[in-house]
C-alpha cells in the first residue's frame, strides 16, 4: 500500500502595520502566516505544490484569504512574501530519487565495463548468463578451466523466464558434470552477439 498525500508547514510569519481591517474600524495591523504545501510519498517530501496565505486582524481576530483583501493590503503583503522560499527539505524525495537513478546508472555502466574485462580475461568460476534456444528463457554456464586459447564450461540444467533472476538457479547441484569447450574468440563473439549477456565473478 502506497501512502501519499500533501501537507503544509509554516514558511514565514509576520505583521503588516498601517493597514485597515475591512471588518472593523479599529484594526490597524494584521498578522500573516505563509504556509508551504508539499506532496509526499511514505511521508518523504517530494516537491512543493504551492503556498497558502492567511491574514488575521490583530483587533477583531477575523481571518482572511489574500484574494479577499483590498489592493493596498495585497501590495504590502506581496513585499513581505517576495523573499519567502521553500526550504531544501521540501525536495528531499526528488534529491533521493536523483541520487538513486545516478547510482543505478553508474553501477550499470560499471557492470557493463566489468563484463567486457571478464570476457577478455576469463577465470575459473566465472558464471555466464546466457539466452537459451527457447525465446524468453535464460540459463547459465560456469567456467571450469581456462587454457591459452580455450575455455571449458559446464551447463546449468535449469532455465528461467527472467534475465534478472538467474541467481535463483545458480546452484552447484544444478550444473551438469559434462564439460564443453569454446575458443576464447567464440566466447567473445557470443558476448558481442548478446547470447552471453552478463558475467558474474566472485
ABEGO torsion letter per residue (X at the ends): XBBBEBBBBBABBBBBBGBBBAABAABABBBBBBBBBBBBBGGBBABBAEBBBBBBBAAAGBBBBAAABBAAAAAAAAAAAAABBBBAAAAAAAAAAAAAAAAAAAAAAAAAAAAAAAAABBBBGBBBBBBBABBGBBBBBBBABBBAABBBBBBBABBBABAAAAAAABBAAABBABBBBBBAAAAAAAAAAGABABBBBX
